[in-house]
Amino acid sequence: MSDADKDQTRGRLRPIAFSAAALVCALGISSAHAAPYAGEVRTATGTVSVKGSDGKPYQIKVSLQSPNDPTGANSPQLSLSLIPCHAGTCDQGMVYAVKVTSSAVTFDSTDSMASVKTTFAGARLSLSWNVNAQTSLSGTVEAPDEVGVNNPRNGGAGTLHVTAWGLSCNGAGNIEDDYEVSSTDLTTLPGGTPPTHAPKWAARHGRHIPRCAPTTPTAAG
């Protein structure tokens, strides 16, 4: 579906309800034959920039997905990338799947704040978001198998705060809140097994220590 078609589809979606159950009914899906995923999905993403103890720039990029479906079968997911940068451009880097529990993830009722605490690469990892929540409505139809509608309290853009390996850095963050009905299962975030130790650039070497970087380089596209 082209972007123009999606825009036209968004214009046709009516704000009649904001629940997975309402979307199921609107699609004519019976409870006995419900789609593999129907429910709310909150997503928090962001990137911070650091200068490693080796003097080189890096990015820490994160994506937190917290589903809230009626079955309770889906657990939160956290994907974390460690990305080397050079001359203002960042590579793809290594992507890791970080274990998180439902009790370690929080989103406030206005989708303006979110947080998660866990461990990564042998150290405690704390992520927190603070964004400007905005009231909006939009929807997408990915024919033939998915319908999504943004919650009117649809989060927004703001700040991501990352604490790990003695670093405590701020970067750009975003929160989204969607209701989805899909004939396929909820998307699994990418990521391999995390390392057991912090990357070398995150460790202190004599007088050289990692620091927060004031700007975020442009990721390679």
N, C-alpha and C positions, 0 to 999 in steps of 0.2 A: 504494500500500500504506500503510495507516495505521500510526501509531507502535506501536499495540497488536499489530498483525500482525507488524511487524518484531521486536518484543520476543519474540513467540512463536517466530518463525523463528530468532532468535539462540539460544534455548534448545534448539532441535533440532539445531543444528550440532555435530558431534562433532570433538574435536581429534585427528583421525586422522593428519594430516600438515600441514605448513606449507610447501608449495611450489606454484608455479603448475602444475607437471606433475601433482601429485596432484589439484588442483582440476579440471584438464581431464579426467582419468580419471573423477573422481567425477561429472562432468556428462555423460560418455559422448561427449565430443567427440574425434574421431579426429585424429591428427597431420596427416592430409592435409586436414582441414577445420577446422583450429583457428580459434578466434575471432581477430578482428583484434588484440586485446591479451590477453596472458596472462603475468603476471609480477609482480614485486615493485615497489611504488611507495612511496618514502619522501617524506614531506612535512614541511617545516618552515615554520611561520608565526609571525607576531608583529607587534607594534606598539610604537613608541616615540613619546613626546611631546616636542615642542620648543617653545621660545618664539622666534619669528623676530626678526630685527633690527628689524622694524617694530612689535615689541611684542605681536604677535598669536600665539595658540596654533595649532600645527599638529601633525598626526600623519604619521609615515612608517610605512606598512603594507606588509609584504612577505609573499610566498608563494613558497617554493622547492619544486619538484617534481622528484624524481630517480628516474626509472624504471630498472629493472634487468630487462628482459625477455630471453628467450633469443636473440631475433633481433638485439638491439643496435640496432634501427632508431630507437628513441626517445631523444631527447637531453634533458638537464635543461632546465627552464624556470624563469624567475624573473619574477614579477610584482611591481611596486612602485607604490604609490599615495602621492601627496602630497595631504594632506587638510587644508583649512582648518577651524578650529573657532571657535565663538562661544558664550559663555554655557554652557559645559559640554557642548555638543552639536557633533558634527562632521558635515560634509557628506560626499557621496560622493567628491568630489575627482577628480583625474585619475589614470588607471591606465596604466602603461607596461609594455611587454614588454622586459625587459633581457636582452641576449645573455650567455650563460654557456657555458662549455665543461665537458665531463665532468671534465677534469683539475683544474678550479678548484673542484669541489664535493667535500666530504668528509662522510661520516657514520661515526661510530665503530661498533664491533661491537655495542655495547649500546644504540644509539640514544639515548644520553644527551648526545651532542655532535654538532654539525654546523657547517659553515662554507662560505662561498662568497666568492670575491674576483673583482671585475670592475670595470668602469667605468660610470658613469652621469652624464649631464649634465655632461660635461667634467671629471669628477673620479673618483678612485679610490673604490670602494665596497667595504667589508668588512662582512660579516654573520657573526655566530657565535651559536650556541645552546648553552646548558648547562641540561639539564633533569634531573628526577628520574625515571629510567627505572623503569617498573613492569611487573610480570609479570601479564599479563591475556590473556584470550581472548574475542573476540566476533566475530560475523559478521553479514552482511546479505545479503539476496536482493532485488534489484530486478527483479521479474518483468517481462518474460520474458528479459531480456538481460544480467544482470550478477550475479555472485556475488563477495563480498569477505570475507576473513578477516583479522583483525588478527594480526600476528606476536605471539607471547607476550612478546617483548622490546619491548613496544609504546610505547617512548618515554614521553612525559608532558609535564607543564607545568613551566615554569621561566623562564629569562631569555634574552632576545634582546639582543645588543650590536651597535649600528650605528655604523660609523665612516664619515663622509662630510663633505666641505666644512669640515673643521676641527672638526666635532662628533664626540663620542665618547659615545654615550648608551645607557643600559639601558632595557629595557621588558619587557613580558610576551611570552613565547615558548612554542611548543609543537612537539613532534615526534611524527609518527605513522608507522607502518610497516605496510603492508597488502600482502596478496597478492590479486590480482584476476584474474578471468576475465570478459571482456566481449565481447559480439557487436558492440560499437561500438569505435571507436578510442579511445585514451587521450585524456582531456579536455585541450584546449588552454587554458592559462591566459589570461585576458583581458589586453589591453593594447595601446596604440598605440605609435607611434615615440617614443622618449625625446627630450627637448629636448637641444640642444647645449650649453646653459649652465645653471648652477645657478639655481634660483628666486631672485627678488630678496630674499626674506626670509631666505635662507641665506647672503647676502653681508654683509660688514661695511659699515656706513655710519657713518663717523666713530667715535664712541664706542659706537655701538650694534652689538652682535654677537649672533648666534643662540646660544641656550643650551639645555641639556637641561632639560626640565620634570619636576618631581618626581612628577606624577600624570598619568594618562591619562584625558582626557575621554571621555564616553560617545558612541559612534558612533550616528548617526541610523539608525533602523531603519524 
